[in-house]
Amino acid sequence: MSPDVAVSLCTKYGGEDCLQLVDRDIMQQLMDKVGGEDVICFVSVDYAYRVQEVFVLLRVTKLSFNNIWQVFTKMIPHLSEST
């Protein structure tokens, strides 16, 4: 299950809701000090932006197990051009 589902349905699976409210402005300031959005991403913000541009160019509307390899192979030439 995804982390979001695990948190939102924790009591359904015998868990305990231990979330703490935080000041979002303070969290943003802390994130900015340690590296910003790149800290919580699997890829850099720049790379994610370039991938999104290629998705638009290739008219990719949905990724699935059935099309991921075809989409990936079509993306490679476009991503290597912009590096």
C-alpha positions in Angstrom: 0.0 0.0 0.0 1.1 3.6 -0.6 2.3 5.7 2.4 -0.7 8.0 1.9 -3.1 5.1 2.3 -1.2 3.7 5.3 -1.4 7.0 7.1 -5.0 7.9 6.2 -6.3 4.4 7.0 -3.9 3.5 9.9 -6.6 2.6 12.4 -8.3 0.3 9.9 -5.2 -1.9 10.0 -4.5 -1.7 13.7 -2.3 1.3 13.6 -2.4 4.5 15.7 -2.7 8.0 14.3 0.4 9.7 15.7 0.6 12.6 13.2 1.7 15.9 14.6 0.5 19.3 13.3 3.4 21.4 12.0 3.8 24.9 10.8 4.1 24.6 7.0 6.1 27.9 6.8 8.7 26.6 9.2 8.9 23.3 7.3 9.4 25.2 4.0 12.2 27.3 5.6 13.9 24.1 6.9 13.6 22.4 3.5 15.0 25.4 1.7 18.0 25.4 4.1 18.8 21.7 3.4 18.3 21.7 -0.4 14.7 22.5 -1.2 12.4 20.2 -3.3 15.4 18.1 -4.4 15.6 16.7 -0.9 12.3 14.9 -1.2 12.4 13.9 -4.9 13.7 10.8 -6.5 15.0 13.0 -9.4 16.1 16.6 -9.5 13.4 19.3 -10.0 15.1 20.2 -13.4 14.9 16.6 -14.6 11.3 16.2 -13.5 10.5 19.4 -15.5 12.3 18.1 -18.6 10.4 14.7 -18.3 7.1 16.5 -18.1 8.0 18.5 -21.2 8.7 15.2 -23.1 5.4 13.7 -21.8 3.6 16.7 -23.4 5.6 16.4 -26.6 4.9 12.6 -26.8 1.2 13.2 -25.8 1.6 10.8 -22.8 -1.6 11.0 -20.8 -1.2 7.9 -18.6 1.6 5.5 -17.6 0.9 1.9 -16.9 2.7 -1.4 -16.8 1.5 -2.0 -20.3 3.0 1.2 -21.8 5.9 2.2 -19.6 8.7 0.6 -21.7 7.4 2.1 -24.9 7.1 5.5 -23.3 10.6 5.2 -21.8 12.2 4.2 -25.1 10.6 7.2 -26.9 11.7 9.6 -24.1 15.4 8.7 -24.2 16.3 10.6 -27.4 14.4 13.7 -26.2 16.0 13.7 -22.8 19.5 13.2 -24.1 19.1 16.2 -26.5 18.4 18.6 -23.6 21.4 17.6 -21.5 
